[in-house]
Amino acid sequence: MLGSGGVSDGYEIGSKRQRMMESNPYFAVSSSATGFQPYGYGSGFQPPAFPVVRLRGLPFNCTDLDIFKFFAGLDIVDVLLVNKSGRFSGEAFVVFAGSMQADFALQRDRQNMGRRYVEVFKCKKQDYYHAVASEVNYEGIYDNDFHGSPPPSRSKRFSDKDQMEYTEILKMRGLPFSVKKSQILEFFVDFELAEDKVHIACRPDGKATGEAYVEFASAEEAKKAMGKDKMTIGSRYVELFPSTPDEARRAESRSRQ
């Protein structure tokens, strides 16, 4: 939580997490058959939603302080930068002092941090707890001084999705909003692609969503193209995922509504 010292207090949040979870009713976990009821409310009381949001698309050099600045004016209780296999994933959980603060945070969806737009969306308390547990299990203790890390190596990125079922379609996420089909073709320059095999997803109002679907000659070619996962177009790293023709058609249909 921000104190009189300003945003620099954010660097202490990791060490404060345990005692916040013990003292704050938002973090309460039932310890009896009747469950925990904060402040003596009766059984009919419905507590507000747990005030947490999830961030995706963060720069790989992102720090806690960057997130405090991104949510300037809001009262942050905790920031958890999500690591996978010891490397920063570009995602984070942010817990606020109350549900109204979390609602205000959602209004900053797709605002920029540096040159990257950041997705801010709702999530469940259990998602946050799971991320905390994963962090503790991997590190043993929460590292207060962690300031992010570079993206995973190309071979590691590829192997993470190597066992998934593939079709000839790949989904791209994290694209610049101004991306052109020619840039996507250049991104996949080692593969034979026609412009009509690239569909840039848009909202009904015509604005790009930052996603695209690409059809390759075969599922084998699509799987090979996964070697480009987390490489960049312009200043943005691009995530690749196996997709299906049905998912691509639905996205194209939504764009035309």
One Martini backbone bead per residue (centre of mass of N, CA, C, O) as a GRO file, in nm:
protein
  257
    1MET     BB    1   0.099   0.034   0.020
    2LEU     BB    2   0.076   0.352   0.013
    3GLY     BB    3   0.280   0.593   0.152
    4SER     BB    4   0.462   0.864   0.250
    5GLY     BB    5   0.695   0.763   0.042
    6GLY     BB    6   0.546   0.653  -0.190
    7VAL     BB    7   0.625   0.439  -0.452
    8SER     BB    8   0.871   0.301  -0.306
    9ASP     BB    9   0.695   0.108  -0.127
   10GLY     BB   10   0.657  -0.120  -0.345
   11TYR     BB   11   0.923  -0.288  -0.270
   12GLU     BB   12   0.773  -0.416   0.002
   13ILE     BB   13   0.534  -0.607  -0.076
   14GLY     BB   14   0.641  -0.895  -0.066
   15SER     BB   15   0.698  -0.896   0.251
   16LYS     BB   16   0.381  -0.820   0.315
   17ARG     BB   17   0.192  -1.046   0.215
   18GLN     BB   18   0.147  -1.230   0.463
   19ARG     BB   19   0.023  -1.014   0.663
   20MET     BB   20  -0.209  -0.933   0.476
   21MET     BB   21  -0.344  -1.219   0.463
   22GLU     BB   22  -0.398  -1.217   0.779
   23SER     BB   23  -0.553  -0.912   0.812
   24ASN     BB   24  -0.726  -0.927   0.550
   25PRO     BB   25  -1.048  -1.013   0.458
   26TYR     BB   26  -0.992  -1.067   0.152
   27PHE     BB   27  -0.783  -1.318   0.245
   28ALA     BB   28  -0.977  -1.510   0.353
   29VAL     BB   29  -0.974  -1.839   0.502
   30SER     BB   30  -1.123  -2.103   0.585
   31SER     BB   31  -1.117  -2.263   0.937
   32SER     BB   32  -1.420  -2.366   0.918
   33ALA     BB   33  -1.735  -2.477   0.863
   34THR     BB   34  -1.859  -2.172   0.860
   35GLY     BB   35  -1.654  -1.969   0.816
   36PHE     BB   36  -1.561  -1.651   0.725
   37GLN     BB   37  -1.672  -1.335   0.898
   38PRO     BB   38  -1.635  -1.021   0.859
   39TYR     BB   39  -1.718  -0.808   1.112
   40GLY     BB   40  -1.990  -0.985   1.188
   41TYR     BB   41  -2.134  -1.086   0.959
   42GLY     BB   42  -2.378  -1.243   0.833
   43SER     BB   43  -2.485  -1.495   0.618
   44GLY     BB   44  -2.614  -1.271   0.410
   45PHE     BB   45  -2.341  -1.168   0.345
   46GLN     BB   46  -2.180  -1.013   0.058
   47PRO     BB   47  -1.888  -0.986  -0.041
   48PRO     BB   48  -1.679  -0.840  -0.219
   49ALA     BB   49  -1.481  -0.858  -0.459
   50PHE     BB   50  -1.183  -0.941  -0.528
   51PRO     BB   51  -0.916  -0.689  -0.570
   52VAL     BB   52  -0.826  -0.816  -0.873
   53VAL     BB   53  -0.584  -0.806  -1.139
   54ARG     BB   54  -0.478  -0.868  -1.475
   55LEU     BB   55  -0.172  -0.871  -1.658
   56ARG     BB   56  -0.081  -0.818  -2.011
   57GLY     BB   57   0.208  -0.726  -2.196
   58LEU     BB   58   0.459  -0.678  -2.051
   59PRO     BB   59   0.751  -0.582  -2.013
   60PHE     BB   60   1.045  -0.759  -1.941
   61ASN     BB   61   1.149  -0.490  -1.758
   62CYS     BB   62   0.948  -0.493  -1.548
   63THR     BB   63   0.831  -0.331  -1.252
   64ASP     BB   64   0.672  -0.240  -0.978
   65LEU     BB   65   0.696   0.066  -1.034
   66ASP     BB   66   0.558   0.062  -1.312
   67ILE     BB   67   0.281  -0.023  -1.196
   68PHE     BB   68   0.238   0.215  -1.009
   69LYS     BB   69   0.240   0.423  -1.241
   70PHE     BB   70   0.007   0.301  -1.411
   71PHE     BB   71  -0.173   0.328  -1.118
   72ALA     BB   72  -0.204   0.612  -1.064
   73GLY     BB   73  -0.412   0.684  -0.771
   74LEU     BB   74  -0.398   0.398  -0.664
   75ASP     BB   75  -0.448   0.138  -0.413
   76ILE     BB   76  -0.187  -0.071  -0.350
   77VAL     BB   77  -0.112  -0.395  -0.207
   78ASP     BB   78  -0.022  -0.585  -0.463
   79VAL     BB   79   0.256  -0.737  -0.651
   80LEU     BB   80   0.271  -0.998  -0.914
   81LEU     BB   81   0.520  -1.137  -1.084
   82VAL     BB   82   0.520  -1.366  -1.344
   83ASN     BB   83   0.671  -1.680  -1.345
   84LYS     BB   84   0.847  -1.905  -1.580
   85SER     BB   85   1.104  -2.083  -1.510
   86GLY     BB   86   1.236  -1.799  -1.392
   87ARG     BB   87   1.066  -1.618  -1.594
   88PHE     BB   88   0.925  -1.357  -1.725
   89SER     BB   89   0.587  -1.346  -1.878
   90GLY     BB   90   0.421  -1.053  -1.884
   91GLU     BB   91   0.276  -1.097  -1.607
   92ALA     BB   92   0.020  -0.982  -1.359
   93PHE     BB   93  -0.074  -0.910  -1.023
   94VAL     BB   94  -0.326  -0.684  -0.875
   95VAL     BB   95  -0.385  -0.548  -0.556
   96PHE     BB   96  -0.642  -0.381  -0.392
   97ALA     BB   97  -0.816  -0.207  -0.138
   98GLY     BB   98  -1.067  -0.234  -0.345
   99SER     BB   99  -1.320  -0.284  -0.573
  100MET     BB  100  -1.323   0.005  -0.692
  101GLN     BB  101  -1.025   0.013  -0.767
  102ALA     BB  102  -1.039  -0.225  -0.964
  103ASP     BB  103  -1.239  -0.088  -1.158
  104PHE     BB  104  -1.051   0.144  -1.234
  105ALA     BB  105  -0.824  -0.036  -1.349
  106LEU     BB  106  -0.989  -0.149  -1.598
  107GLN     BB  107  -0.977   0.139  -1.753
  108ARG     BB  108  -0.656   0.070  -1.839
  109ASP     BB  109  -0.703  -0.081  -2.077
  110ARG     BB  110  -0.466  -0.050  -2.332
  111GLN     BB  111  -0.254   0.097  -2.212
  112ASN     BB  112   0.059   0.236  -2.186
  113MET     BB  113   0.395   0.089  -2.153
  114GLY     BB  114   0.548   0.268  -2.321
  115ARG     BB  115   0.516   0.081  -2.627
  116ARG     BB  116   0.308  -0.087  -2.464
  117TYR     BB  117   0.026  -0.255  -2.439
  118VAL     BB  118  -0.205  -0.323  -2.169
  119GLU     BB  119  -0.372  -0.579  -2.026
  120VAL     BB  120  -0.685  -0.551  -1.837
  121PHE     BB  121  -0.830  -0.801  -1.616
  122LYS     BB  122  -1.022  -1.015  -1.481
  123CYS     BB  123  -1.011  -1.215  -1.175
  124LYS     BB  124  -0.940  -1.455  -0.943
  125LYS     BB  125  -0.837  -1.536  -0.637
  126GLN     BB  126  -0.728  -1.817  -0.718
  127ASP     BB  127  -0.524  -1.715  -0.927
  128TYR     BB  128  -0.349  -1.561  -0.729
  129TYR     BB  129  -0.285  -1.793  -0.534
  130HIS     BB  130  -0.151  -1.974  -0.744
  131ALA     BB  131   0.079  -1.776  -0.811
  132VAL     BB  132   0.197  -1.764  -0.529
  133ALA     BB  133   0.253  -2.067  -0.496
  134SER     BB  134   0.442  -2.093  -0.742
  135GLU     BB  135   0.655  -1.894  -0.643
  136VAL     BB  136   0.727  -2.038  -0.379
  137ASN     BB  137   0.797  -2.318  -0.503
  138TYR     BB  138   1.032  -2.209  -0.683
  139GLU     BB  139   1.196  -2.010  -0.468
  140GLY     BB  140   1.078  -2.038  -0.152
  141ILE     BB  141   1.093  -1.722  -0.186
  142TYR     BB  142   1.033  -1.396  -0.212
  143ASP     BB  143   1.171  -1.166  -0.441
  144ASN     BB  144   1.220  -0.832  -0.388
  145ASP     BB  145   1.452  -0.779  -0.632
  146PHE     BB  146   1.274  -0.834  -0.863
  147HIS     BB  147   1.300  -0.699  -1.224
  148GLY     BB  148   1.297  -0.909  -1.412
  149SER     BB  149   1.330  -1.071  -1.742
  150PRO     BB  150   1.408  -1.223  -2.001
  151PRO     BB  151   1.316  -1.401  -2.238
  152PRO     BB  152   1.294  -1.690  -2.345
  153SER     BB  153   1.425  -1.912  -2.516
  154ARG     BB  154   1.364  -2.045  -2.812
  155SER     BB  155   1.364  -2.348  -2.727
  156LYS     BB  156   1.175  -2.314  -2.482
  157ARG     BB  157   0.932  -2.188  -2.622
  158PHE     BB  158   0.883  -2.425  -2.814
  159SER     BB  159   0.850  -2.665  -2.604
  160ASP     BB  160   0.595  -2.564  -2.449
  161LYS     BB  161   0.411  -2.615  -2.742
  162ASP     BB  162   0.488  -2.899  -2.874
  163GLN     BB  163   0.231  -3.084  -2.752
  164MET     BB  164   0.029  -2.957  -2.916
  165GLU     BB  165  -0.241  -2.923  -3.114
  166TYR     BB  166  -0.241  -2.905  -3.472
  167THR     BB  167  -0.292  -2.688  -3.729
  168GLU     BB  168  -0.279  -2.448  -3.993
  169ILE     BB  169  -0.333  -2.255  -3.744
  170LEU     BB  170  -0.237  -1.933  -3.623
  171LYS     BB  171  -0.210  -1.731  -3.339
  172MET     BB  172  -0.184  -1.381  -3.282
  173ARG     BB  173  -0.033  -1.186  -3.009
  174GLY     BB  174   0.061  -0.844  -2.961
  175LEU     BB  175   0.006  -0.656  -3.178
  176PRO     BB  176   0.012  -0.395  -3.345
  177PHE     BB  177  -0.247  -0.189  -3.431
  178SER     BB  178  -0.083  -0.109  -3.718
  179VAL     BB  179  -0.073  -0.363  -3.857
  180LYS     BB  180   0.031  -0.539  -4.145
  181LYS     BB  181   0.035  -0.791  -4.363
  182SER     BB  182   0.329  -0.744  -4.456
  183GLN     BB  183   0.453  -0.784  -4.171
  184ILE     BB  184   0.362  -1.077  -4.135
  185LEU     BB  185   0.503  -1.190  -4.384
  186GLU     BB  186   0.787  -1.105  -4.284
  187PHE     BB  187   0.785  -1.269  -4.022
  188PHE     BB  188   0.719  -1.531  -4.233
  189VAL     BB  189   0.951  -1.551  -4.461
  190ASP     BB  190   1.015  -1.879  -4.439
  191PHE     BB  191   0.719  -1.884  -4.554
  192GLU     BB  192   0.446  -1.980  -4.749
  193LEU     BB  193   0.253  -1.684  -4.803
  194ALA     BB  194  -0.056  -1.538  -4.835
  195GLU     BB  195  -0.244  -1.263  -4.786
  196ASP     BB  196  -0.526  -1.433  -4.769
  197LYS     BB  197  -0.400  -1.594  -4.497
  198VAL     BB  198  -0.447  -1.316  -4.350
  199HIS     BB  199  -0.606  -1.224  -4.032
  200ILE     BB  200  -0.713  -0.925  -3.894
  201ALA     BB  201  -0.839  -0.846  -3.603
  202CYS     BB  202  -1.159  -0.692  -3.527
  203ARG     BB  203  -1.376  -0.483  -3.436
  204PRO     BB  204  -1.680  -0.358  -3.518
  205ASP     BB  205  -1.532  -0.057  -3.536
  206GLY     BB  206  -1.232  -0.148  -3.676
  207LYS     BB  207  -1.052  -0.209  -3.448
  208ALA     BB  208  -0.782  -0.343  -3.340
  209THR     BB  209  -0.684  -0.626  -3.117
  210GLY     BB  210  -0.383  -0.768  -3.164
  211GLU     BB  211  -0.484  -0.988  -3.370
  212ALA     BB  212  -0.417  -1.302  -3.558
  213TYR     BB  213  -0.459  -1.511  -3.854
  214VAL     BB  214  -0.274  -1.801  -3.983
  215GLU     BB  215  -0.234  -1.979  -4.293
  216PHE     BB  216  -0.097  -2.275  -4.366
  217ALA     BB  217  -0.018  -2.553  -4.555
  218SER     BB  218   0.027  -2.692  -4.266
  219ALA     BB  219   0.070  -2.823  -3.956
  220GLU     BB  220   0.377  -2.847  -3.981
  221GLU     BB  221   0.430  -2.552  -4.054
  222ALA     BB  222   0.303  -2.428  -3.803
  223LYS     BB  223   0.497  -2.563  -3.602
  224LYS     BB  224   0.752  -2.431  -3.712
  225ALA     BB  225   0.652  -2.131  -3.669
  226MET     BB  226   0.680  -2.138  -3.349
  227GLY     BB  227   0.981  -2.029  -3.354
  228LYS     BB  228   0.852  -1.717  -3.344
  229ASP     BB  229   0.797  -1.703  -3.063
  230LYS     BB  230   0.850  -1.389  -2.911
  231MET     BB  231   0.891  -1.219  -3.136
  232THR     BB  232   0.925  -0.926  -3.336
  233ILE     BB  233   0.717  -0.632  -3.404
  234GLY     BB  234   0.894  -0.401  -3.373
  235SER     BB  235   0.843  -0.341  -3.019
  236ARG     BB  236   0.685  -0.621  -3.026
  237TYR     BB  237   0.599  -0.903  -2.888
  238VAL     BB  238   0.494  -1.226  -3.018
  239GLU     BB  239   0.234  -1.444  -2.981
  240LEU     BB  240   0.189  -1.801  -3.022
  241PHE     BB  241  -0.093  -2.014  -3.132
  242PRO     BB  242  -0.281  -2.264  -3.156
  243SER     BB  243  -0.543  -2.325  -3.390
  244THR     BB  244  -0.854  -2.284  -3.573
  245PRO     BB  245  -1.077  -2.243  -3.820
  246ASP     BB  246  -1.315  -2.168  -3.636
  247GLU     BB  247  -1.179  -1.938  -3.481
  248ALA     BB  248  -1.112  -1.767  -3.731
  249ARG     BB  249  -1.408  -1.732  -3.831
  250ARG     BB  250  -1.518  -1.592  -3.580
  251ALA     BB  251  -1.331  -1.346  -3.594
  252GLU     BB  252  -1.421  -1.255  -3.878
  253SER     BB  253  -1.721  -1.218  -3.806
  254ARG     BB  254  -1.684  -0.999  -3.586
  255SER     BB  255  -1.549  -0.790  -3.780
  256ARG     BB  256  -1.829  -0.764  -3.965
  257GLN     BB  257  -2.054  -0.649  -3.756
   0.00000   0.00000   0.00000
